[in-house]
Amino acid sequence: MTAGSSRIRVLLLLLLHLAALLDASRVRKKASRTRSCLDLPEEILEQMFGRLSVGVMSAFHHALQLKPQDKLNLSCPSTAGTLTASRTRLAVNLLSVSPWAYRISYDPTRYPRSIPEAYCLCKGCLIGPSGQESRQYRSTPVYSPSVILRRTGSCAGGRHSYSEIYVSIAVGCTCVPLLEKNSIFYRNIGNVYYTNP
């Protein structure tokens, strides 16, 4: 082998290596140009969700449709009597001894994207002699299981995929007694009674 032929071999190897590098950069450019995953049409998501939930969310769809003038500056009323004059116009959530309101939880990666969630307006309950707040009881959220569609992150046919997820959503508030360390509290669960030690 001569020095000239070994130089030619080295040059050919360099050219092949350079061609491979150029080809690899073209593949990377093509991969970066791929289209992003699109969301499913709203109608399809509605059909999928409707099939799963069958009215589960209908109980508080009204909260999504509140008009701005209907959204009151809500806080715990000082007494239940302040609400008496307008009781016929107030919703059940404001007439309760453990009143609540709704806030909208928004998440673009789920369907429905907006879900009303209840929150308690009072720490205690409106059960005093004149309807004032009593701290011997507490307002606590009531949760209901619900199904939602959660975006999975995988793409099928250029569209996002969704899977069913069960979540607990606060739908209202109720009044429960505070348990004191030395008091006896009986709960009837089935026919078994439990005490607070």
N, CA, C and O atoms as a DFTB+ gen file, in Angstrom:
788 C
 N C O
     1  1       0.835      -1.163       0.000
     2  2       0.000       0.000       0.000
     3  2       0.887       1.236       0.000
     4  3       1.869       1.312       0.739
     5  1       0.537       2.176      -0.818
     6  2       1.338       3.394      -0.935
     7  2       0.743       4.476      -0.053
     8  3      -0.382       4.372       0.437
     9  1       1.534       5.508       0.127
    10  2       1.092       6.634       0.961
    11  2      -0.086       7.340       0.314
    12  3      -0.962       7.844       1.016
    13  1      -0.125       7.388      -1.019
    14  2      -1.225       8.047      -1.726
    15  2      -2.542       7.307      -1.553
    16  3      -3.591       7.926      -1.370
    17  1      -2.485       5.975      -1.612
    18  2      -3.730       5.216      -1.469
    19  2      -4.264       5.264      -0.029
    20  3      -5.478       5.243       0.174
    21  1      -3.380       5.327       0.963
    22  2      -3.857       5.431       2.348
    23  2      -4.492       6.800       2.599
    24  3      -5.439       6.913       3.377
    25  1      -3.963       7.851       1.933
    26  2      -4.574       9.182       2.053
    27  2      -5.969       9.181       1.433
    28  3      -6.902       9.787       1.960
    29  1      -6.087       8.489       0.308
    30  2      -7.388       8.429      -0.361
    31  2      -8.399       7.706       0.537
    32  3      -9.552       8.126       0.638
    33  1      -7.974       6.636       1.180
    34  2      -8.857       5.896       2.082
    35  2      -9.299       6.775       3.258
    36  3     -10.472       6.773       3.633
    37  1      -8.366       7.516       3.830
    38  2      -8.693       8.399       4.953
    39  2      -9.678       9.469       4.495
    40  3     -10.631       9.777       5.212
    41  1      -9.462      10.040       3.308
    42  2     -10.370      11.057       2.769
    43  2     -11.758      10.472       2.514
    44  3     -12.771      11.107       2.805
    45  1     -11.795       9.263       1.970
    46  2     -13.084       8.613       1.734
    47  2     -13.831       8.352       3.052
    48  3     -15.042       8.555       3.136
    49  1     -13.099       7.904       4.073
    50  2     -13.719       7.681       5.379
    51  2     -14.245       8.990       5.966
    52  3     -15.329       9.017       6.549
    53  1     -13.489      10.067       5.816
    54  2     -13.942      11.375       6.299
    55  2     -15.188      11.827       5.554
    56  3     -16.118      12.358       6.162
    57  1     -15.214      11.620       4.233
    58  2     -16.385      11.998       3.441
    59  2     -17.620      11.189       3.849
    60  3     -18.717      11.737       3.962
    61  1     -17.437       9.894       4.068
    62  2     -18.554       9.057       4.510
    63  2     -19.069       9.506       5.885
    64  3     -20.276       9.564       6.118
    65  1     -18.141       9.820       6.780
    66  2     -18.520      10.286       8.115
    67  2     -19.268      11.616       8.021
    68  3     -20.264      11.811       8.716
    69  1     -18.807      12.517       7.184
    70  2     -19.458      13.811       6.995
    71  2     -20.850      13.632       6.407
    72  3     -21.792      14.302       6.829
    73  1     -20.987      12.733       5.434
    74  2     -22.295      12.472       4.824
    75  2     -23.266      11.911       5.867
    76  3     -24.443      12.272       5.876
    77  1     -22.781      11.037       6.738
    78  2     -23.632      10.470       7.789
    79  2     -24.090      11.562       8.757
    80  3     -25.244      11.566       9.185
    81  1     -23.197      12.479       9.102
    82  2     -23.565      13.582       9.995
    83  2     -24.614      14.485       9.356
    84  3     -25.564      14.894      10.023
    85  1     -24.455      14.800       8.072
    86  2     -25.433      15.639       7.372
    87  2     -26.794      14.957       7.316
    88  3     -27.822      15.602       7.520
    89  1     -26.805      13.667       7.044
    90  2     -28.058      12.918       6.978
    91  2     -28.751      12.900       8.347
    92  3     -29.972      13.035       8.424
    93  1     -27.983      12.736       9.418
    94  2     -28.549      12.728      10.772
    95  2     -29.158      14.081      11.119
    96  3     -30.200      14.139      11.772
    97  1     -28.521      15.168      10.691
    98  2     -29.080      16.498      10.996
    99  2     -30.375      16.724      10.225
   100  3     -31.275      17.399      10.726
   101  1     -30.488      16.174       9.015
   102  2     -31.741      16.284       8.253
   103  2     -32.872      15.543       8.964
   104  3     -33.995      16.044       9.024
   105  1     -32.591      14.362       9.501
   106  2     -33.598      13.583      10.215
   107  2     -34.073      14.358      11.442
   108  3     -35.269      14.384      11.731
   109  1     -33.133      14.997      12.177
   110  2     -33.507      15.784      13.353
   111  2     -34.391      16.951      12.969
   112  3     -35.349      17.259      13.679
   113  1     -34.086      17.615      11.844
   114  2     -34.902      18.747      11.400
   115  2     -36.308      18.287      11.042
   116  3     -37.283      18.967      11.365
   117  1     -36.425      17.130      10.371
   118  2     -37.743      16.601      10.021
   119  2     -38.539      16.263      11.282
   120  3     -39.738      16.533      11.351
   121  1     -37.877      15.674      12.274
   122  2     -38.566      15.300      13.511
   123  2     -39.070      16.533      14.250
   124  3     -40.138      16.496      14.861
   125  1     -38.304      17.630      14.199
   126  2     -38.738      18.826      14.918
   127  2     -39.887      19.527      14.203
   128  3     -40.571      20.354      14.806
   129  1     -40.112      19.213      12.934
   130  2     -41.195      19.839      12.180
   131  2     -42.523      19.098      12.314
   132  3     -43.523      19.532      11.742
   133  1     -42.556      17.999      13.050
   134  2     -43.812      17.257      13.170
   135  2     -44.856      18.113      13.875
   136  3     -44.532      18.934      14.734
   137  1     -46.109      17.908      13.498
   138  2     -47.193      18.706      14.071
   139  2     -47.420      18.335      15.529
   140  3     -47.242      17.188      15.939
   141  1     -47.818      19.340      16.297
   142  2     -48.130      19.070      17.697
   143  2     -49.480      18.354      17.780
   144  3     -50.271      18.361      16.837
   145  1     -49.707      17.754      18.911
   146  2     -50.936      17.002      19.135
   147  2     -52.100      17.972      19.339
   148  3     -51.999      18.895      20.147
   149  1     -53.187      17.775      18.624
   150  2     -54.373      18.630      18.740
   151  2     -55.343      18.038      19.750
   152  3     -55.328      16.836      20.015
   153  1     -56.184      18.895      20.310
   154  2     -57.197      18.413      21.244
   155  2     -58.368      17.819      20.467
   156  3     -58.586      18.154      19.302
   157  1     -59.110      16.946      21.115
   158  2     -60.310      16.383      20.496
   159  2     -61.356      17.481      20.350
   160  3     -61.383      18.408      21.159
   161  1     -62.215      17.400      19.340
   162  2     -63.289      18.395      19.209
   163  2     -64.195      18.379      20.443
   164  3     -64.407      17.335      21.060
   165  1     -64.716      19.539      20.786
   166  2     -65.574      19.708      21.968
   167  2     -66.759      18.739      21.947
   168  3     -67.143      18.209      22.989
   169  1     -67.336      18.506      20.770
   170  2     -68.500      17.617      20.660
   171  2     -68.145      16.189      21.070
   172  3     -68.928      15.515      21.739
   173  1     -66.962      15.734      20.665
   174  2     -66.522      14.373      21.005
   175  2     -66.312      14.265      22.516
   176  3     -66.741      13.292      23.137
   177  1     -65.647      15.274      23.111
   178  2     -65.430      15.260      24.561
   179  2     -66.761      15.265      25.311
   180  3     -66.915      14.558      26.307
   181  1     -67.721      16.059      24.836
   182  2     -69.054      16.098      25.464
   183  2     -69.723      14.730      25.415
   184  3     -70.317      14.289      26.399
   185  1     -69.625      14.058      24.266
   186  2     -70.240      12.729      24.129
   187  2     -69.573      11.725      25.063
   188  3     -70.252      10.944      25.730
   189  1     -68.230      11.750      25.110
   190  2     -67.504      10.822      25.979
   191  2     -67.863      11.071      27.442
   192  3     -68.121      10.128      28.191
   193  1     -67.880      12.332      27.845
   194  2     -68.174      12.680      29.232
   195  2     -69.628      12.363      29.574
   196  3     -69.909      11.846      30.656
   197  1     -70.541      12.661      28.676
   198  2     -71.958      12.385      28.905
   199  2     -72.222      10.911      29.101
   200  3     -73.049      10.531      29.929
   201  1     -71.529      10.077      28.349
   202  2     -71.679       8.631      28.476
   203  2     -71.195       8.163      29.849
   204  3     -71.759       7.227      30.418
   205  1     -70.151       8.809      30.386
   206  2     -69.584       8.388      31.668
   207  2     -70.351       8.926      32.867
   208  3     -70.573       8.206      33.841
   209  1     -70.756      10.186      32.799
   210  2     -71.280      10.846      33.997
   211  2     -72.778      10.696      34.177
   212  3     -73.247      10.634      35.314
   213  1     -73.534      10.636      33.116
   214  2     -74.991      10.501      33.143
   215  2     -75.602      11.328      34.279
   216  3     -76.204      10.787      35.207
   217  1     -75.437      12.620      34.187
   218  2     -76.082      13.539      35.115
   219  2     -75.374      13.782      36.427
   220  3     -75.913      14.486      37.281
   221  1     -74.185      13.230      36.627
   222  2     -73.487      13.425      37.892
   223  2     -73.230      14.904      38.148
   224  3     -73.371      15.369      39.279
   225  1     -72.856      15.645      37.114
   226  2     -72.518      17.052      37.289
   227  2     -73.728      17.965      37.178
   228  3     -73.605      19.159      37.450
   229  1     -74.879      17.462      36.794
   230  2     -76.027      18.339      36.568
   231  2     -76.492      19.025      37.845
   232  3     -77.125      20.078      37.774
   233  1     -76.197      18.461      38.999
   234  2     -76.642      19.045      40.265
   235  2     -76.096      20.443      40.482
   236  3     -76.750      21.266      41.123
   237  1     -74.912      20.728      39.961
   238  2     -74.404      22.078      40.154
   239  2     -73.947      22.752      38.875
   240  3     -73.044      23.588      38.906
   241  1     -74.558      22.402      37.750
   242  2     -74.293      23.129      36.505
   243  2     -74.752      24.576      36.616
   244  3     -74.224      25.457      35.938
   245  1     -75.751      24.817      37.487
   246  2     -76.231      26.189      37.668
   247  2     -75.112      27.106      38.141
   248  3     -75.136      28.299      37.839
   249  1     -74.133      26.586      38.875
   250  2     -73.034      27.417      39.371
   251  2     -72.170      27.928      38.221
   252  3     -71.570      28.997      38.327
   253  1     -72.102      27.185      37.139
   254  2     -71.340      27.637      35.973
   255  2     -72.073      28.732      35.219
   256  3     -71.459      29.480      34.459
   257  1     -73.378      28.835      35.421
   258  2     -74.188      29.777      34.656
   259  2     -74.566      31.018      35.456
   260  3     -75.451      31.765      35.041
   261  1     -73.912      31.255      36.600
   262  2     -74.224      32.441      37.394
   263  2     -73.875      33.698      36.615
   264  3     -72.813      33.790      36.000
   265  1     -74.778      34.656      36.651
   266  2     -74.513      35.941      36.019
   267  2     -73.705      36.780      37.005
   268  3     -73.808      36.572      38.214
   269  1     -72.893      37.736      36.507
   270  2     -72.079      38.546      37.424
   271  2     -72.887      39.200      38.541
   272  3     -72.400      39.280      39.669
   273  1     -74.120      39.676      38.265
   274  2     -74.902      40.319      39.326
   275  2     -75.389      39.304      40.358
   276  3     -75.761      39.686      41.468
   277  1     -75.391      38.007      40.004
   278  2     -75.811      36.980      40.955
   279  2     -74.677      36.576      41.898
   280  3     -74.918      35.961      42.937
   281  1     -73.454      36.917      41.536
   282  2     -72.305      36.542      42.355
   283  2     -72.174      37.553      43.486
   284  3     -71.675      38.661      43.292
   285  1     -72.625      37.158      44.661
   286  2     -72.592      38.035      45.820
   287  2     -71.211      37.986      46.454
   288  3     -70.463      37.026      46.266
   289  1     -70.879      39.034      47.211
   290  2     -69.661      39.010      48.005
   291  2     -69.980      38.167      49.232
   292  3     -70.471      38.691      50.232
   293  1     -69.710      36.878      49.168
   294  2     -70.185      35.955      50.188
   295  2     -69.182      35.770      51.313
   296  3     -67.991      35.561      51.083
   297  1     -69.692      35.851      52.538
   298  2     -68.931      35.531      53.735
   299  2     -69.935      34.960      54.730
   300  3     -71.137      34.931      54.467
   301  1     -69.435      34.509      55.865
   302  2     -70.330      33.921      56.863
   303  2     -71.267      34.998      57.400
   304  3     -70.799      36.023      57.898
   305  1     -72.590      34.787      57.310
   306  2     -73.519      35.784      57.848
   307  2     -73.385      35.876      59.367
   308  3     -73.151      34.867      60.033
   309  1     -73.532      37.084      59.916
   310  2     -73.393      37.254      61.369
   311  2     -74.511      36.526      62.111
   312  3     -74.287      35.985      63.194
   313  1     -75.710      36.510      61.536
   314  2     -76.815      35.712      62.097
   315  2     -77.658      35.193      60.947
   316  3     -77.676      35.770      59.860
   317  1     -78.348      34.110      61.199
   318  2     -79.229      33.555      60.165
   319  2     -80.388      34.498      59.907
   320  3     -80.990      34.449      58.834
   321  1     -80.721      35.369      60.879
   322  2     -81.831      36.301      60.738
   323  2     -81.623      37.315      59.630
   324  3     -82.596      37.812      59.063
   325  1     -80.366      37.637      59.304
   326  2     -80.110      38.609      58.238
   327  2     -80.553      38.072      56.888
   328  3     -80.802      38.840      55.959
   329  1     -80.649      36.769      56.781
   330  2     -81.066      36.164      55.516
   331  2     -82.577      35.958      55.447
   332  3     -83.114      35.676      54.376
   333  1     -83.267      36.095      56.583
   334  2     -84.691      35.764      56.650
   335  2     -85.532      36.590      55.693
   336  3     -86.442      36.058      55.058
   337  1     -85.245      37.877      55.577
   338  2     -86.071      38.760      54.744
   339  2     -86.077      38.326      53.290
   340  3     -87.083      38.478      52.598
   341  1     -84.976      37.794      52.832
   342  2     -84.909      37.435      51.412
   343  2     -84.823      35.928      51.207
   344  3     -84.312      35.482      50.180
   345  1     -85.304      35.140      52.149
   346  2     -85.204      33.675      52.060
   347  2     -85.834      33.105      50.794
   348  3     -85.350      32.109      50.256
   349  1     -86.890      33.719      50.323
   350  2     -87.562      33.153      49.153
   351  2     -86.700      33.281      47.905
   352  3     -86.893      32.537      46.944
   353  1     -85.760      34.206      47.906
   354  2     -84.925      34.408      46.722
   355  2     -83.573      33.710      46.825
   356  3     -82.857      33.623      45.828
   357  1     -83.206      33.215      47.997
   358  2     -81.888      32.630      48.183
   359  2     -81.875      31.144      47.837
   360  3     -82.863      30.431      48.010
   361  1     -80.738      30.712      47.350
   362  2     -80.554      29.294      47.036
   363  2     -80.361      28.511      48.327
   364  3     -80.032      29.083      49.367
   365  1     -80.565      27.211      48.255
   366  2     -80.462      26.320      49.403
   367  2     -79.088      26.420      50.070
   368  3     -78.994      26.334      51.294
   369  1     -78.036      26.597      49.293
   370  2     -76.697      26.646      49.876
   371  2     -76.519      27.830      50.827
   372  3     -75.677      27.774      51.723
   373  1     -77.296      28.897      50.648
   374  2     -77.194      30.057      51.537
   375  2     -78.183      29.990      52.697
   376  3     -78.054      30.752      53.655
   377  1     -79.157      29.103      52.630
   378  2     -80.145      28.945      53.702
   379  2     -79.732      27.892      54.731
   380  3     -80.374      27.766      55.773
   381  1     -78.696      27.154      54.459
   382  2     -78.242      26.076      55.330
   383  2     -77.667      26.626      56.639
   384  3     -77.223      27.773      56.690
   385  1     -77.677      25.797      57.709
   386  2     -76.999      26.184      58.952
   387  2     -75.485      26.114      58.769
   388  3     -74.722      26.588      59.611
   389  1     -75.068      25.522      57.671
   390  2     -73.663      25.459      57.287
   391  2     -73.564      25.956      55.836
   392  3     -73.346      25.162      54.920
   393  1     -73.727      27.281      55.629
   394  2     -73.818      27.805      54.261
   395  2     -72.522      27.631      53.470
   396  3     -71.427      27.603      54.031
   397  1     -72.678      27.515      52.159
   398  2     -71.527      27.366      51.282
   399  2     -71.749      28.160      50.007
   400  3     -72.857      28.595      49.695
   401  1     -70.650      28.331      49.282
   402  2     -70.680      28.975      47.968
   403  2     -69.828      28.125      47.041
   404  3     -69.236      27.130      47.458
   405  1     -69.775      28.525      45.785
   406  2     -68.997      27.768      44.800
   407  2     -67.880      28.630      44.244
   408  3     -68.029      29.840      44.075
   409  1     -66.754      27.982      43.963
   410  2     -65.699      28.602      43.166
   411  2     -65.451      27.666      41.990
   412  3     -65.659      26.457      42.087
   413  1     -65.011      28.234      40.897
   414  2     -64.794      27.444      39.684
   415  2     -63.337      26.991      39.631
   416  3     -62.420      27.811      39.681
   417  1     -63.139      25.694      39.530
   418  2     -61.811      25.108      39.368
   419  2     -61.593      24.877      37.872
   420  3     -62.386      24.189      37.229
   421  1     -60.516      25.454      37.314
   422  2     -60.244      25.335      35.879
   423  2     -58.960      24.550      35.665
   424  3     -57.948      24.822      36.311
   425  1     -58.999      23.581      34.766
   426  2     -57.825      22.790      34.400
   427  2     -57.928      22.454      32.916
   428  3     -58.828      21.712      32.523
   429  1     -57.024      22.984      32.075
   430  2     -57.116      22.746      30.630
   431  2     -56.810      21.307      30.215
   432  3     -57.059      20.938      29.067
   433  1     -56.274      20.487      31.124
   434  2     -55.925      19.106      30.770
   435  2     -56.999      18.100      31.165
   436  3     -56.751      16.894      31.139
   437  1     -58.185      18.572      31.529
   438  2     -59.273      17.649      31.873
   439  2     -60.542      18.091      31.155
   440  3     -60.619      19.190      30.606
   441  1     -61.540      17.199      31.175
   442  2     -62.867      17.561      30.686
   443  2     -63.878      17.053      31.696
   444  3     -63.850      15.866      32.022
   445  1     -64.761      17.882      32.201
   446  2     -64.923      19.291      31.865
   447  2     -63.783      20.142      32.428
   448  3     -63.249      19.862      33.501
   449  1     -63.427      21.177      31.684
   450  2     -62.311      22.038      32.083
   451  2     -62.663      22.883      33.304
   452  3     -61.804      23.146      34.146
   453  1     -63.918      23.307      33.405
   454  2     -64.383      24.105      34.547
   455  2     -65.350      23.275      35.385
   456  3     -66.339      22.748      34.877
   457  1     -65.044      23.170      36.681
   458  2     -65.897      22.413      37.599
   459  2     -66.172      23.291      38.819
   460  3     -65.234      23.803      39.430
   461  1     -67.455      23.474      39.187
   462  2     -67.748      24.217      40.413
   463  2     -67.434      23.357      41.638
   464  3     -67.830      22.193      41.712
   465  1     -66.718      23.945      42.593
   466  2     -66.400      23.252      43.839
   467  2     -66.927      24.079      45.003
   468  3     -66.721      25.292      45.055
   469  1     -67.601      23.427      45.929
   470  2     -68.185      24.116      47.082
   471  2     -67.111      24.428      48.119
   472  3     -66.141      23.685      48.267
   473  1     -67.298      25.537      48.835
   474  2     -66.469      25.851      49.997
   475  2     -67.367      26.442      51.083
   476  3     -68.320      27.163      50.790
   477  1     -67.051      26.129      52.330
   478  2     -67.875      26.564      53.462
   479  2     -67.638      28.043      53.740
   480  3     -66.505      28.522      53.707
   481  1     -68.731      28.760      54.016
   482  2     -68.629      30.189      54.318
   483  2     -68.338      30.448      55.794
   484  3     -67.827      31.513      56.141
   485  1     -68.656      29.491      56.668
   486  2     -68.465      29.677      58.112
   487  2     -67.547      28.590      58.656
   488  3     -67.502      27.478      58.131
   489  1     -66.812      28.929      59.723
   490  2     -66.030      27.903      60.420
   491  2     -66.948      27.076      61.310
   492  3     -66.829      25.852      61.378
   493  1     -67.866      27.759      61.993
   494  2     -68.840      27.081      62.843
   495  2     -70.138      26.872      62.090
   496  3     -70.159      26.852      60.859
   497  1     -71.234      26.715      62.845
   498  2     -72.558      26.516      62.242
   499  2     -73.526      27.549      62.804
   500  3     -73.381      27.981      63.947
   501  1     -74.507      27.945      62.011
   502  2     -75.482      28.970      62.401
   503  2     -76.627      28.344      63.189
   504  3     -77.756      28.264      62.703
   505  1     -76.326      27.896      64.420
   506  2     -77.326      27.189      65.222
   507  2     -77.528      27.820      66.590
   508  3     -78.161      27.215      67.455
   509  1     -77.006      29.022      66.807
   510  2     -77.211      29.712      68.083
   511  2     -78.675      30.085      68.248
   512  3     -79.450      29.942      67.303
   513  1     -79.081      30.568      69.443
   514  2     -80.489      30.904      69.705
   515  2     -81.081      31.876      68.687
   516  3     -82.257      31.762      68.340
   517  1     -80.294      32.819      68.211
   518  2     -80.797      33.780      67.212
   519  2     -80.204      33.510      65.837
   520  3     -80.200      34.382      64.968
   521  1     -79.716      32.318      65.653
   522  2     -79.128      31.958      64.364
   523  2     -77.690      32.404      64.208
   524  3     -77.161      32.424      63.097
   525  1     -77.040      32.769      65.330
   526  2     -75.643      33.183      65.226
   527  2     -74.729      31.960      65.139
   528  3     -75.143      30.831      65.402
   529  1     -73.493      32.214      64.768
   530  2     -72.529      31.132      64.560
   531  2     -72.097      30.530      65.893
   532  3     -71.745      31.251      66.826
   533  1     -72.128      29.219      65.970
   534  2     -71.675      28.481      67.148
   535  2     -70.384      27.763      66.793
   536  3     -70.311      27.059      65.786
   537  1     -69.364      27.944      67.629
   538  2     -68.080      27.285      67.393
   539  2     -68.006      25.916      68.074
   540  3     -66.958      25.270      68.042
   541  1     -69.115      25.463      68.696
   542  2     -69.147      24.117      69.260
   543  2     -69.402      23.091      68.158
   544  3     -69.309      21.882      68.376
   545  1     -69.718      23.594      66.993
   546  2     -69.917      22.767      65.803
   547  2     -69.038      23.350      64.710
   548  3     -68.607      24.500      64.795
   549  1     -68.778      22.559      63.695
   550  2     -67.977      23.089      62.588
   551  2     -68.624      22.748      61.255
   552  3     -69.261      21.708      61.089
   553  1     -68.436      23.652      60.324
   554  2     -68.884      23.408      58.948
   555  2     -67.788      22.628      58.247
   556  3     -66.607      22.959      58.358
   557  1     -68.179      21.608      57.538
   558  2     -67.199      20.792      56.823
   559  2     -67.744      20.444      55.441
   560  3     -68.945      20.223      55.287
   561  1     -66.867      20.393      54.431
   562  2     -67.334      20.074      53.072
   563  2     -67.863      18.644      52.966
   564  3     -67.413      17.741      53.672
   565  1     -68.816      18.467      52.077
   566  2     -69.353      17.149      51.730
   567  2     -68.833      16.842      50.331
   568  3     -68.988      17.648      49.414
   569  1     -68.219      15.681      50.174
   570  2     -67.616      15.309      48.893
   571  2     -68.447      14.242      48.188
   572  3     -69.072      13.388      48.817
   573  1     -68.430      14.323      46.879
   574  2     -69.128      13.341      46.058
   575  2     -68.159      12.824      44.998
   576  3     -67.429      13.609      44.392
   577  1     -68.146      11.508      44.770
   578  2     -67.282      10.990      43.704
   579  2     -67.837      11.388      42.344
   580  3     -69.049      11.419      42.132
   581  1     -66.941      11.686      41.448
   582  2     -67.341      12.068      40.095
   583  2     -66.292      11.571      39.113
   584  3     -65.136      11.359      39.479
   585  1     -66.694      11.391      37.890
   586  2     -65.760      10.958      36.854
   587  2     -65.427      12.158      35.972
   588  3     -66.295      12.967      35.645
   589  1     -64.150      12.255      35.595
   590  2     -63.713      13.270      34.639
   591  2     -62.867      12.579      33.580
   592  3     -62.459      11.430      33.749
   593  1     -62.610      13.278      32.504
   594  2     -61.685      12.795      31.482
   595  2     -60.377      13.554      31.654
   596  3     -60.379      14.785      31.655
   597  1     -59.254      12.840      31.802
   598  2     -57.940      13.456      31.995
   599  2     -57.086      13.179      30.761
   600  3     -56.995      12.039      30.307
   601  1     -56.463      14.223      30.222
   602  2     -55.566      14.069      29.076
   603  2     -54.377      13.223      29.504
   604  3     -53.763      13.481      30.539
   605  1     -54.049      12.201      28.696
   606  2     -52.998      11.257      29.078
   607  2     -51.608      11.706      28.662
   608  3     -50.627      11.249      29.248
   609  1     -51.488      12.565      27.692
   610  2     -50.172      12.974      27.213
   611  2     -49.777      12.236      25.946
   612  3     -48.912      12.704      25.206
   613  1     -50.394      11.093      25.684
   614  2     -50.082      10.372      24.452
   615  2     -50.947      10.914      23.320
   616  3     -52.029      11.461      23.536
   617  1     -50.438      10.745      22.121
   618  2     -51.099      11.262      20.930
   619  2     -51.527      10.078      20.057
   620  3     -50.728       9.176      19.808
   621  1     -52.764      10.075      19.598
   622  2     -53.254       9.017      18.714
   623  2     -53.888       9.677      17.500
   624  3     -54.902      10.365      17.622
   625  1     -53.301       9.472      16.342
   626  2     -53.835      10.067      15.117
   627  2     -53.772      11.589      15.129
   628  3     -54.631      12.251      14.546
   629  1     -52.757      12.147      15.790
   630  2     -52.615      13.597      15.843
   631  2     -53.506      14.271      16.871
   632  3     -53.562      15.500      16.915
   633  1     -54.215      13.495      17.709
   634  2     -55.125      14.045      18.725
   635  2     -54.725      13.536      20.110
   636  3     -54.208      12.427      20.250
   637  1     -54.973      14.364      21.135
   638  2     -54.716      13.947      22.515
   639  2     -55.634      12.792      22.890
   640  3     -56.769      12.708      22.422
   641  1     -55.131      11.910      23.734
   642  2     -55.940      10.816      24.278
   643  2     -56.403      11.197      25.677
   644  3     -55.735      11.957      26.378
   645  1     -57.553      10.664      26.074
   646  2     -58.112      10.925      27.400
   647  2     -58.429       9.607      28.081
   648  3     -58.750       8.617      27.424
   649  1     -58.337       9.602      29.412
   650  2     -58.736       8.416      30.172
   651  2     -59.679       8.851      31.298
   652  3     -59.682      10.010      31.712
   653  1     -60.478       7.896      31.783
   654  2     -61.434       8.162      32.862
   655  2     -60.689       8.208      34.190
   656  3     -59.875       7.333      34.488
   657  1     -60.971       9.229      34.979
   658  2     -60.392       9.360      36.316
   659  2     -61.531       9.675      37.282
   660  3     -62.384      10.511      36.985
   661  1     -61.547       9.014      38.426
   662  2     -62.550       9.309      39.451
   663  2     -61.936      10.247      40.479
   664  3     -60.842       9.999      40.988
   665  1     -62.650      11.328      40.781
   666  2     -62.186      12.333      41.734
   667  2     -63.301      12.623      42.738
   668  3     -64.469      12.333      42.481
   669  1     -62.931      13.193      43.877
   670  2     -63.910      13.651      44.871
   671  2     -64.044      15.155      44.740
   672  3     -63.050      15.880      44.780
   673  1     -65.267      15.620      44.585
   674  2     -65.532      17.043      44.409
   675  2     -66.427      17.513      45.550
   676  3     -67.438      16.880      45.856
   677  1     -66.049      18.633      46.181
   678  2     -66.878      19.210      47.247
   679  2     -68.155      19.753      46.619
   680  3     -68.104      20.601      45.728
   681  1     -69.312      19.260      47.091
   682  2     -70.603      19.649      46.507
   683  2     -71.464      20.459      47.470
   684  3     -72.506      20.978      47.067
   685  1     -71.060      20.579      48.715
   686  2     -71.824      21.329      49.704
   687  2     -71.109      21.286      51.037
   688  3     -69.976      20.813      51.120
   689  1     -71.762      21.777      52.087
   690  2     -71.196      21.741      53.441
   691  2     -72.253      21.231      54.407
   692  3     -73.453      21.371      54.169
   693  1     -71.795      20.643      55.491
   694  2     -72.693      20.161      56.532
   695  2     -72.135      20.559      57.891
   696  3     -70.981      20.973      58.005
   697  1     -72.954      20.432      58.901
   698  2     -72.601      20.830      60.259
   699  2     -72.302      19.581      61.081
   700  3     -73.121      18.663      61.130
   701  1     -71.138      19.537      61.728
   702  2     -70.776      18.392      62.569
   703  2     -70.315      18.898      63.933
   704  3     -69.720      19.971      64.024
   705  1     -70.585      18.131      65.004
   706  2     -70.149      18.566      66.337
   707  2     -68.641      18.416      66.499
   708  3     -68.022      17.507      65.945
   709  1     -68.071      19.335      67.275
   710  2     -66.658      19.196      67.638
   711  2     -66.555      18.146      68.724
   712  3     -67.402      18.092      69.616
   713  1     -65.551      17.328      68.662
   714  2     -65.359      16.303      69.686
   715  2     -64.391      16.835      70.728
   716  3     -63.279      17.245      70.395
   717  1     -64.806      16.829      71.981
   718  2     -63.923      17.237      73.066
   719  2     -63.235      15.999      73.604
   720  3     -63.764      14.892      73.508
   721  1     -62.053      16.190      74.172
   722  2     -61.248      15.055      74.627
   723  2     -61.961      14.193      75.671
   724  3     -61.874      12.966      75.611
   725  1     -62.659      14.806      76.618
   726  2     -63.264      14.046      77.719
   727  2     -64.742      13.747      77.524
   728  3     -65.365      13.128      78.387
   729  1     -65.309      14.173      76.410
   730  2     -66.740      13.923      76.223
   731  2     -66.963      12.564      75.577
   732  3     -66.094      12.038      74.881
   733  1     -68.128      12.016      75.818
   734  2     -68.500      10.750      75.183
   735  2     -69.410      11.094      74.018
   736  3     -70.389      11.827      74.164
   737  1     -69.072      10.559      72.879
   738  2     -69.844      10.832      71.672
   739  2     -70.205       9.495      71.050
   740  3     -69.323       8.712      70.698
   741  1     -71.487       9.231      70.915
   742  2     -71.943       7.969      70.349
   743  2     -72.285       8.155      68.879
   744  3     -72.953       9.115      68.496
   745  1     -71.821       7.228      68.073
   746  2     -72.187       7.217      66.660
   747  2     -72.777       5.861      66.346
   748  3     -72.220       4.828      66.715
   749  1     -73.885       5.868      65.676
   750  2     -74.524       4.625      65.281
   751  2     -74.135       4.340      63.839
   752  3     -74.602       5.008      62.916
   753  1     -73.287       3.353      63.653
   754  2     -72.910       2.917      62.316
   755  2     -73.388       1.477      62.199
   756  3     -72.815       0.565      62.796
   757  1     -74.441       1.291      61.426
   758  2     -75.108      -0.008      61.419
   759  2     -75.738      -0.172      62.789
   760  3     -76.536       0.672      63.197
   761  1     -75.405      -1.226      63.507
   762  2     -75.871      -1.405      64.881
   763  2     -74.705      -1.373      65.862
   764  3     -74.835      -1.839      66.994
   765  1     -73.571      -0.829      65.439
   766  2     -72.392      -0.759      66.292
   767  2     -72.238       0.673      66.777
   768  3     -72.320       1.608      65.981
   769  1     -72.014       0.859      68.087
   770  2     -71.844       2.191      68.660
   771  2     -70.372       2.413      68.995
   772  3     -69.719       1.551      69.583
   773  1     -69.864       3.578      68.614
   774  2     -68.475       3.938      68.883
   775  2     -68.457       5.092      69.865
   776  3     -69.337       5.953      69.831
   777  1     -67.469       5.119      70.734
   778  2     -67.325       6.242      71.662
   779  2     -66.000       6.928      71.420
   780  3     -65.061       6.333      70.892
   781  1     -65.937       8.185      71.812
   782  2     -64.697       8.941      71.734
   783  2     -63.995       8.802      73.084
   784  3     -64.517       9.300      74.081
   785  1     -62.828       8.144      73.159
   786  2     -62.173       7.910      74.460
   787  2     -61.684       9.202      75.089
   788  3     -61.113       9.180      76.179
